[in-house]
């Protein structure tokens, strides 16, 4: 049975002792809350960062309004909801094509109060539907908001739509190789030897804004070169997004663009993000003329080696069920599409 909004709002009303202040924020205001060393809030992956959304919104936000909410308790920020709105429907800001998993940004100790106040605010602000996609099955919004909404009698539907693959990293490269199946370990070592025998091999890591411009054009060229569907995907608008995103990430030392070179010629480009704990493999392109050397795969393998050497704890292959991700050690995490109906 459909509940009227007043009933839904009452069902999720917040006791006065837990009441927090909900405030609308601009994109600039949202960005001001981010700091790389901030310990209060958990920023769950790169796709909720202001550097990401600041590149995404100007190109892909048409037809919606920013609906960015901050929630404070006694003046202390306890969480951010990066949302966008079109009429009576609200969504997590971003899209499944470019944002592999989304979530809210919450101080863990305040999660229940944050989500209770968020639901109360949405129910009282004319929202009929909250669409949460794509979200990891272990996302904060799934762990807290979904059961809270179910308990309040709201309509909630969650279904798996994809998967991502991630893995913990050991302290040494040899330990990573030992953790693979024998066949995969043998194949990686064989392909690395074959690459070394082909000529002078170098791996350049582009991190800084000064080094980015030429390197990003190499990435875009290689991305478009090896598959027709990737060339079609990388339109001028999309290339502009990638350029802005890379520049934003380089400005805060989160960009890791690996160029694999053979005799001075780039044969693959692997775009990664590094938050100091996790390295995220976002995209890759290669020169098809060197297909026999598996340049795309080797670029990814070498990015894993660099992540181990840099002391990172997790390597995230991100969304997609390509077989190489599991062969290289990734473990599956379901990605969900969740919809919350407030009723009318």
BELQUI-V849260 format. One record per pair of residues at least 24 apart in sequence whose ideal C-beta (glycine too) atoms are under 10 Angstrom apart, sorted by the first residue. I is the first residue (numbers start at 1). J is the second residue. Records with the same first field share a line. If there is no record, write none. Layout:
BEGIN
I = J + J
END
This chain:
BEGIN
1 = 153 + 343
2 = 155 + 341 + 342 + 343 + 344
3 = 123 + 152 + 153 + 154 + 155 + 341 + 342 + 343 + 344
4 = 342 + 343 + 344
5 = 122 + 123 + 124 + 125 + 126 + 127 + 128 + 342 + 343 + 344
6 = 123 + 124 + 343
7 = 123 + 152 + 153 + 154 + 342 + 343
8 = 119 + 120 + 122 + 123 + 124 + 127 + 149 + 152 + 153 + 154 + 155 + 341 + 342 + 343
9 = 119 + 120 + 121 + 122 + 123 + 124 + 125 + 152 + 342
10 = 120 + 123 + 152
11 = 119 + 120 + 123 + 149 + 151 + 152 + 153 + 154
12 = 115 + 116 + 117 + 118 + 119 + 120 + 121 + 122 + 123 + 124 + 148 + 149 + 151 + 152 + 153 + 154 + 342
13 = 116 + 117 + 119 + 120 + 123 + 124 + 152
14 = 112 + 113 + 116 + 117 + 118 + 119 + 120 + 121
15 = 113 + 116
17 = 113
18 = 73 + 110 + 112 + 113 + 114 + 116 + 117
19 = 73 + 113 + 116 + 117 + 120
20 = 70 + 71 + 72 + 73 + 74 + 76 + 77 + 78 + 79 + 110 + 113 + 114 + 116 + 117 + 118 + 120 + 121
21 = 70 + 71 + 72 + 73 + 74 + 75 + 78 + 117
22 = 69 + 70 + 71 + 72 + 79 + 81 + 114 + 117 + 118 + 120 + 121 + 122 + 124 + 125
23 = 68 + 69 + 70 + 71 + 72 + 77 + 121
24 = 66 + 67 + 68 + 69 + 70 + 121 + 125
25 = 66 + 67 + 68 + 69 + 70 + 80 + 81 + 82
26 = 66 + 68
27 = 53 + 54 + 57 + 58 + 61 + 66 + 68 + 82 + 93
28 = 54
29 = 66 + 68 + 70 + 80
30 = 54 + 66 + 68 + 69 + 70 + 80 + 81 + 82 + 93 + 105
31 = 68 + 248
33 = 68 + 70 + 77 + 80 + 105
34 = 80 + 105 + 252
35 = 252
36 = 252 + 253 + 254 + 275 + 276
37 = 276
38 = 77 + 107
39 = 107
40 = 76 + 77 + 78 + 79 + 105 + 106 + 107 + 108 + 109 + 110
41 = 77 + 78 + 79 + 80 + 104 + 105 + 106 + 107 + 108 + 110
42 = 79 + 103 + 104 + 105 + 106 + 107 + 108 + 111 + 140
43 = 80 + 103 + 105 + 106 + 275
44 = 101 + 102 + 103 + 104 + 105 + 106 + 135 + 136 + 138 + 139 + 140 + 141
45 = 99 + 100 + 101 + 102 + 103 + 136 + 139 + 273 + 275 + 278 + 280 + 316 + 318
46 = 99 + 100 + 101 + 245 + 249 + 254 + 273 + 274 + 275 + 278 + 280 + 282 + 316 + 318
47 = 82 + 92 + 93 + 94 + 95 + 98 + 99 + 100 + 101 + 102 + 103 + 134 + 273 + 280 + 282 + 318
48 = 80 + 81 + 82 + 92 + 93 + 94 + 99 + 101 + 102 + 103 + 104 + 105
49 = 82 + 105 + 248 + 249 + 252 + 254 + 273 + 275
50 = 80 + 82 + 248 + 252
51 = 244 + 245 + 246 + 247 + 248 + 249 + 250 + 251 + 252 + 254 + 255 + 273
52 = 82 + 93 + 94 + 98 + 99 + 241 + 244 + 245 + 248 + 249 + 254 + 273
53 = 82 + 84 + 93 + 94 + 99 + 102 + 248
54 = 244 + 245 + 248
55 = 98 + 240 + 241 + 242 + 243 + 244 + 245 + 246 + 247 + 248 + 249
56 = 93 + 94 + 95 + 98 + 99 + 241 + 244 + 245
57 = 82 + 84 + 93 + 94
58 = 240 + 241 + 244
59 = 98 + 237 + 238 + 240 + 241 + 244
60 = 93 + 94 + 95 + 97 + 98 + 99 + 237 + 238 + 241
61 = 93 + 94 + 95
63 = 87
64 = 89 + 90 + 91 + 93
65 = 90
66 = 93
67 = 91 + 92 + 93 + 122 + 125 + 127
68 = 93
69 = 104 + 117 + 118 + 121 + 122 + 125
70 = 105
71 = 104 + 106 + 107 + 110 + 113 + 114 + 115 + 116 + 117 + 118 + 121
72 = 110 + 117
73 = 107 + 110 + 113 + 114 + 117
76 = 107 + 110
77 = 105 + 107 + 110
78 = 105 + 106 + 107 + 108 + 109 + 110 + 111 + 113 + 114 + 117
79 = 104 + 105 + 106 + 107 + 108 + 110 + 111 + 113 + 114 + 115 + 117 + 118 + 140
80 = 104 + 105 + 106 + 107 + 114
81 = 105 + 106 + 114 + 115 + 117 + 118 + 121 + 122 + 130 + 141 + 145
83 = 118 + 122 + 127 + 130 + 131 + 132
84 = 131
85 = 122 + 125 + 126 + 127
87 = 126 + 127 + 128 + 129
88 = 125 + 126 + 127 + 128 + 129 + 342 + 344
89 = 127 + 128 + 129 + 130 + 131 + 339
90 = 122 + 125 + 126 + 127 + 128 + 129 + 130 + 131 + 132 + 340 + 342
91 = 129 + 130 + 131 + 132 + 133 + 339
92 = 130 + 131 + 132 + 133 + 134 + 135 + 139 + 141 + 338
94 = 133 + 134
95 = 133 + 134
96 = 133 + 134 + 161 + 162 + 319 + 335 + 337
97 = 134 + 233 + 238 + 319
98 = 238 + 241 + 242 + 245 + 282
99 = 133 + 134 + 319
100 = 134 + 136 + 162 + 164 + 280 + 282 + 316 + 317 + 318 + 319 + 320 + 335
101 = 133 + 134 + 135 + 136 + 137 + 138 + 139 + 162 + 164 + 316 + 318 + 319 + 333 + 335 + 336
102 = 132 + 133 + 134 + 135 + 136 + 139 + 141
103 = 132 + 134 + 135 + 136 + 138 + 139 + 140 + 141 + 142 + 143 + 145
104 = 132 + 135 + 139 + 140 + 141 + 144 + 145
105 = 140
106 = 140 + 141 + 144 + 145
108 = 140 + 144
111 = 140 + 141 + 143 + 144 + 145 + 148
112 = 144 + 145 + 148
114 = 140 + 144 + 145
115 = 140 + 141 + 143 + 144 + 145 + 146 + 147 + 148 + 149
116 = 144 + 145 + 148 + 152
118 = 144 + 145 + 148
119 = 145 + 148 + 149 + 152 + 154 + 340 + 342
120 = 152
122 = 149 + 340 + 342
123 = 149 + 152 + 154 + 342 + 343
124 = 342
125 = 342
126 = 342
127 = 340 + 342
128 = 340 + 341 + 342 + 343 + 344
129 = 155 + 339 + 340 + 341 + 342 + 343 + 344
130 = 154 + 156 + 338 + 339 + 340 + 341 + 342
131 = 337 + 338 + 339 + 340
132 = 156 + 158 + 336 + 337 + 338 + 339 + 340
133 = 158 + 159 + 161 + 162 + 335 + 336 + 337 + 338 + 339
134 = 161 + 162 + 164 + 319 + 335 + 336 + 337 + 338
135 = 161 + 334 + 335 + 336 + 337 + 338
136 = 163 + 164 + 166 + 319 + 333 + 334 + 335 + 336
137 = 163 + 164 + 332 + 333 + 334 + 335 + 336
138 = 333 + 334
139 = 333 + 335 + 336 + 338
141 = 336 + 338 + 340
142 = 334 + 336 + 338
145 = 338 + 340
146 = 336 + 338 + 340
148 = 340
149 = 338 + 340 + 341 + 342
150 = 340
152 = 340 + 342
153 = 343
154 = 340 + 341 + 342 + 343
155 = 339 + 340 + 341 + 342 + 343
156 = 338 + 339 + 340 + 341
157 = 336 + 337 + 338 + 339 + 340 + 341
158 = 334 + 336 + 337 + 338 + 339 + 340
159 = 334 + 336 + 337 + 338 + 339
160 = 334 + 335 + 336 + 337
161 = 319 + 334 + 335 + 336 + 337 + 338
162 = 319 + 320 + 321 + 333 + 334 + 335 + 336 + 337
163 = 319 + 320 + 321 + 325 + 326 + 330 + 331 + 332 + 333 + 334 + 335
164 = 280 + 316 + 317 + 318 + 319 + 320 + 321 + 325 + 330 + 331 + 332 + 333 + 334 + 335
165 = 281 + 315 + 316 + 317 + 318 + 319 + 320 + 321 + 322 + 324 + 325 + 326 + 327 + 328 + 329 + 330 + 331 + 332 + 333
166 = 278 + 280 + 281 + 314 + 315 + 316 + 317 + 318 + 325 + 329 + 330 + 331 + 332 + 333
167 = 304 + 314 + 315 + 316 + 317 + 325 + 326 + 328 + 329 + 330 + 331
168 = 312 + 313 + 314 + 315 + 329 + 331
169 = 277 + 278 + 279 + 304 + 307 + 308 + 310 + 311 + 312 + 313 + 314 + 315 + 329
170 = 308 + 313
171 = 308 + 309 + 311 + 313
172 = 308 + 309
173 = 304 + 305 + 306 + 307 + 308 + 309
174 = 308
175 = 308
176 = 301 + 304 + 305 + 307 + 308 + 315 + 328 + 329
177 = 301 + 304 + 305 + 308 + 329
179 = 329
180 = 327 + 328 + 329
181 = 326 + 327 + 329
183 = 327
184 = 324 + 326 + 327 + 328 + 329
187 = 294 + 297 + 301 + 327
188 = 294 + 297 + 298 + 301 + 304 + 305 + 327 + 328
190 = 294
191 = 293 + 294 + 295 + 297 + 298 + 301
192 = 294 + 298 + 301 + 302 + 305
194 = 292 + 293 + 294 + 298
195 = 260 + 262 + 267 + 290 + 293 + 294 + 295 + 298 + 301 + 302
196 = 262
197 = 293
198 = 262 + 263 + 267 + 290 + 292 + 293
199 = 261 + 262 + 263 + 264 + 265 + 267 + 293
200 = 261 + 262 + 263 + 264 + 265
201 = 260 + 261 + 262 + 263 + 267 + 293 + 298 + 302
202 = 259 + 260 + 261 + 262 + 263 + 264 + 266
203 = 258 + 259 + 260 + 261 + 268 + 270 + 298 + 299 + 302 + 303 + 305 + 306
204 = 257 + 258 + 259 + 260 + 261 + 266 + 269
205 = 255 + 256 + 257 + 258 + 259 + 270 + 272 + 274 + 302 + 303 + 306 + 310
206 = 246 + 250 + 255 + 256 + 257 + 258 + 259 + 269 + 271
207 = 249 + 250 + 253 + 254 + 255 + 256 + 257 + 274
208 = 250 + 251 + 253 + 255
209 = 246 + 247 + 248 + 249 + 250 + 251 + 255
210 = 250
211 = 250 + 255 + 257
212 = 243 + 246 + 247 + 249 + 250 + 251 + 255 + 257
213 = 243 + 246 + 247
214 = 259
215 = 246 + 250 + 255 + 257 + 258 + 259 + 266 + 269 + 271
216 = 242 + 243 + 245 + 246 + 247 + 250 + 255 + 257 + 269 + 271
217 = 243 + 269
218 = 257 + 259 + 261 + 266 + 268 + 269 + 285
219 = 243 + 246 + 257 + 258 + 259 + 266 + 268 + 269 + 270 + 271 + 283 + 284 + 285
220 = 246 + 269 + 285
221 = 266 + 269 + 285 + 287
222 = 259 + 260 + 266 + 267 + 268 + 269 + 270 + 284 + 285 + 286 + 287 + 288 + 295 + 296 + 299
223 = 269 + 271 + 283 + 284 + 285 + 286
224 = 285
225 = 285 + 286 + 287 + 288 + 289
226 = 268 + 284 + 285 + 286 + 287 + 288 + 289 + 290 + 291 + 295 + 296
227 = 285 + 286 + 288
230 = 283 + 284 + 285
233 = 283
234 = 283 + 285
242 = 271 + 282 + 283
245 = 271 + 273 + 282
246 = 271 + 273 + 282
249 = 273 + 274 + 275 + 282
254 = 280
256 = 280 + 281 + 282 + 303 + 306 + 307 + 310 + 312
257 = 282 + 303
258 = 284 + 299 + 300 + 302 + 303 + 306
259 = 299
260 = 284 + 286 + 287 + 290 + 293 + 295 + 296 + 298 + 299 + 300 + 301 + 302 + 303
262 = 287 + 290 + 293 + 295
265 = 289 + 290
266 = 295 + 299
267 = 291 + 293 + 295 + 296 + 298 + 299
268 = 293 + 294 + 295 + 296 + 297 + 298 + 299 + 300 + 302 + 303
269 = 295 + 296 + 299
270 = 295 + 296 + 298 + 299 + 300 + 301 + 302 + 303 + 304 + 306
271 = 299 + 303
272 = 299 + 300 + 303 + 304 + 306 + 307 + 315 + 316 + 318
273 = 316 + 318
274 = 303 + 306 + 307 + 310 + 312
275 = 312 + 314 + 316
276 = 310 + 311 + 312 + 313
277 = 311 + 312 + 313 + 314
278 = 307 + 312 + 313 + 314 + 315 + 316
279 = 303 + 304 + 306 + 307 + 308 + 310 + 312 + 313 + 314 + 315 + 316 + 317
280 = 307 + 314 + 315 + 316 + 317 + 318
281 = 307 + 315 + 316 + 317 + 318 + 320 + 325 + 328 + 330
282 = 316 + 317 + 318
283 = 318
294 = 324
296 = 324
297 = 324 + 327 + 328
300 = 324 + 325 + 328
301 = 328
304 = 328 + 329
END
